[in-house]
Amino acid sequence: MMDGWRNQQLSRGLREQTIQNRTATVLRFRDFVDKPPWKWTVADVDDFTREATDRTLTLSTLRHHHGAIRGFCDYLTNPLYDWMEICEREFSEIPSQVCLPWNTVAHRFEFEGDGKRRPFTYDEVERLFDTADARVELLVNSGRKGALGALRDAQLLKTVYAFGLHRTEAVMLDTVDLHHNAEMRQWRRYGAIHVRWAKAAGGGAPRRRTVLLVPEFDWWVPGMQQWLEQARERFAPGDDLDALWVTERRTRLSAGYLDRRFAELRDEAGLSKDLTLHSLRHSYVTHLLEFGYAERFVQEQVGHMHASTTSIYASVSSDYKNRVLAEALKSLIEGEAG
């Protein structure tokens, strides 16, 4: 059964790691209930979920567990395969779908976020970038090596924030991924970024999307121009290396390096260790919502398939909430006066 399900997933183009993770989940469920698939029941899923909840698994992890079990049961109960007929003939029982809408986690909650996660405040974003820029200035003025690398690192972090990118999306950018926005011609080729290595959905190939630069982040353009048109070529990447972010050894910058450099600059800026590189992506979502952009626009910008995922990232400030409330009260008072 497992071999057949594996082959089915391979034929769908799912990644090897995804197949391994799903298989491990189904085997874990089988060991937990201690009976073969044709004897599984809805109650078994309830017990499995309760045990997982006792281990304080997140909703997203539970959703993945349910999805794996559901996918395996879909395969077993699909009439195009012969497993129902085989089980009935050999065991006088047939498998059934045990993951149903009422006993599994779905993308239906308004908020599923971890309360410990939070975005940067505007002041914290400014402190982080000021620290990164100050490092560049210090190295230039002292005549020490590393100024170009510091400039690259500063602009890379600003790109993560200005476009709400995952770390892999950021480091996998090529120079050809910088695009014009017809509505903002003054930004030339810096009006949008084409993301070709977005997080895969359902174990498939990386998704693609185009992220537009919003006017509130137009400060990103001069720094990007300086990096691409002046500094990058000093690393002598050659015509065979298209990576936007290159190292002194003429290779693509790694995600691990980005994590380490972010942590160094965060600590140097005196910011909380609760703030991670991914917090910049959370900040992007939160700040766009505070700027007044529609939730659907923000969802498409960051590549979320579900609105509930976007809500995990959003944590609008008290100032924003107070401003919205004040505007609503003002409209109400003016309406009554009229």
RAGI-V764658 format. One record per pair of residues at least 12 apart in sequence whose ideal C-beta (glycine too) atoms are under 8 Angstrom apart, sorted by the first residue. I is the first residue (numbers start at 1). J is the second residue. If there is no record, write none. Layout:
# RAGI-V764658
i=I j=J
i=I j=J
This chain:
# RAGI-V764658
i=1 j=37
i=1 j=76
i=1 j=83
i=2 j=23
i=2 j=26
i=2 j=27
i=4 j=75
i=4 j=81
i=4 j=83
i=5 j=23
i=5 j=26
i=5 j=71
i=5 j=72
i=5 j=75
i=5 j=76
i=6 j=19
i=6 j=23
i=8 j=75
i=9 j=22
i=9 j=71
i=9 j=203
i=12 j=204
i=13 j=204
i=13 j=205
i=14 j=202
i=14 j=203
i=14 j=204
i=15 j=200
i=15 j=203
i=15 j=204
i=15 j=205
i=17 j=203
i=18 j=200
i=18 j=202
i=18 j=203
i=19 j=203
i=21 j=64
i=21 j=68
i=22 j=67
i=22 j=68
i=22 j=71
i=22 j=72
i=22 j=203
i=23 j=68
i=25 j=64
i=25 j=65
i=25 j=68
i=25 j=69
i=26 j=68
i=26 j=69
i=26 j=72
i=29 j=44
i=29 j=48
i=29 j=65
i=29 j=69
i=32 j=44
i=32 j=47
i=32 j=48
i=32 j=51
i=33 j=47
i=33 j=48
i=36 j=91
i=37 j=72
i=37 j=73
i=37 j=76
i=37 j=95
i=38 j=76
i=38 j=87
i=38 j=91
i=38 j=93
i=38 j=94
i=38 j=95
i=39 j=93
i=40 j=73
i=40 j=95
i=40 j=96
i=40 j=98
i=41 j=98
i=42 j=98
i=42 j=100
i=42 j=103
i=44 j=98
i=45 j=66
i=45 j=69
i=45 j=98
i=45 j=99
i=45 j=103
i=45 j=104
i=46 j=103
i=48 j=65
i=49 j=62
i=49 j=65
i=49 j=66
i=49 j=103
i=49 j=104
i=52 j=65
i=58 j=112
i=58 j=114
i=59 j=105
i=59 j=109
i=59 j=112
i=60 j=112
i=62 j=105
i=63 j=104
i=63 j=105
i=63 j=106
i=63 j=107
i=66 j=99
i=66 j=104
i=66 j=105
i=67 j=99
i=69 j=98
i=69 j=99
i=70 j=97
i=70 j=99
i=70 j=104
i=73 j=95
i=73 j=96
i=73 j=97
i=73 j=98
i=73 j=99
i=74 j=97
i=76 j=95
i=77 j=94
i=77 j=95
i=77 j=96
i=77 j=97
i=83 j=95
i=107 j=306
i=107 j=308
i=107 j=309
i=108 j=308
i=109 j=308
i=110 j=308
i=110 j=311
i=111 j=308
i=111 j=311
i=111 j=312
i=112 j=308
i=112 j=311
i=112 j=312
i=113 j=311
i=113 j=312
i=113 j=313
i=113 j=315
i=116 j=274
i=117 j=274
i=117 j=279
i=117 j=282
i=117 j=312
i=118 j=274
i=118 j=275
i=118 j=279
i=118 j=282
i=118 j=315
i=119 j=279
i=119 j=282
i=119 j=283
i=119 j=285
i=119 j=286
i=119 j=287
i=119 j=313
i=119 j=315
i=120 j=271
i=120 j=275
i=120 j=279
i=120 j=280
i=120 j=282
i=120 j=283
i=121 j=317
i=122 j=287
i=124 j=271
i=124 j=275
i=125 j=161
i=125 j=280
i=125 j=283
i=127 j=269
i=127 j=270
i=127 j=271
i=128 j=157
i=128 j=265
i=128 j=266
i=128 j=269
i=128 j=271
i=129 j=154
i=129 j=157
i=129 j=158
i=130 j=269
i=131 j=265
i=131 j=268
i=131 j=269
i=132 j=150
i=132 j=153
i=132 j=154
i=132 j=157
i=132 j=158
i=132 j=265
i=133 j=154
i=135 j=150
i=135 j=154
i=135 j=265
i=135 j=268
i=136 j=150
i=136 j=151
i=136 j=154
i=148 j=231
i=148 j=234
i=148 j=235
i=149 j=247
i=149 j=248
i=151 j=226
i=151 j=227
i=151 j=231
i=152 j=227
i=152 j=231
i=152 j=232
i=152 j=245
i=152 j=246
i=152 j=253
i=153 j=261
i=153 j=265
i=154 j=223
i=155 j=223
i=155 j=224
i=155 j=226
i=155 j=227
i=156 j=170
i=156 j=171
i=156 j=245
i=156 j=253
i=156 j=258
i=157 j=261
i=157 j=262
i=157 j=265
i=157 j=280
i=158 j=220
i=158 j=223
i=159 j=173
i=159 j=193
i=159 j=220
i=159 j=224
i=160 j=277
i=160 j=280
i=160 j=281
i=161 j=217
i=161 j=280
i=161 j=281
i=161 j=283
i=161 j=284
i=162 j=213
i=162 j=217
i=162 j=220
i=162 j=284
i=163 j=193
i=163 j=195
i=163 j=211
i=163 j=213
i=163 j=284
i=163 j=301
i=164 j=211
i=164 j=280
i=164 j=281
i=164 j=284
i=164 j=285
i=164 j=288
i=164 j=301
i=164 j=302
i=165 j=193
i=165 j=195
i=165 j=211
i=165 j=281
i=166 j=198
i=166 j=199
i=166 j=278
i=166 j=281
i=167 j=255
i=167 j=258
i=167 j=259
i=167 j=277
i=167 j=278
i=168 j=197
i=168 j=199
i=168 j=255
i=169 j=195
i=169 j=197
i=169 j=198
i=169 j=199
i=170 j=245
i=170 j=258
i=171 j=245
i=171 j=252
i=171 j=253
i=171 j=254
i=171 j=255
i=171 j=258
i=172 j=196
i=172 j=197
i=172 j=252
i=173 j=193
i=173 j=195
i=173 j=243
i=173 j=244
i=173 j=245
i=174 j=196
i=174 j=242
i=174 j=243
i=174 j=244
i=175 j=228
i=175 j=232
i=175 j=242
i=175 j=243
i=175 j=244
i=176 j=194
i=176 j=242
i=177 j=193
i=177 j=194
i=177 j=195
i=177 j=196
i=177 j=244
i=178 j=190
i=178 j=192
i=178 j=193
i=178 j=194
i=178 j=224
i=178 j=228
i=178 j=244
i=179 j=191
i=179 j=192
i=179 j=193
i=179 j=194
i=179 j=210
i=180 j=192
i=181 j=212
i=181 j=213
i=184 j=213
i=184 j=215
i=187 j=213
i=187 j=218
i=187 j=221
i=190 j=213
i=190 j=220
i=190 j=221
i=190 j=224
i=190 j=225
i=191 j=212
i=191 j=213
i=192 j=210
i=192 j=211
i=192 j=212
i=192 j=213
i=193 j=210
i=193 j=211
i=193 j=213
i=194 j=208
i=194 j=209
i=194 j=210
i=195 j=208
i=195 j=209
i=195 j=210
i=195 j=211
i=195 j=303
i=196 j=208
i=198 j=303
i=199 j=303
i=201 j=305
i=207 j=303
i=209 j=300
i=209 j=303
i=211 j=301
i=211 j=302
i=212 j=301
i=214 j=288
i=214 j=291
i=214 j=293
i=216 j=287
i=216 j=291
i=228 j=244
i=232 j=244
i=232 j=246
i=235 j=247
i=235 j=248
i=235 j=250
i=236 j=250
i=237 j=250
i=238 j=250
i=258 j=277
i=259 j=277
i=262 j=276
i=262 j=277
i=281 j=302
i=281 j=313
i=282 j=313
i=282 j=314
i=282 j=315
i=284 j=301
i=284 j=302
i=285 j=298
i=285 j=302
i=285 j=310
i=285 j=313
i=285 j=314
i=286 j=313
i=286 j=314
i=286 j=315
i=286 j=316
i=286 j=317
i=288 j=301
i=289 j=314
i=289 j=316
i=290 j=316
i=290 j=317
i=290 j=320
i=295 j=307
i=295 j=310
i=298 j=310
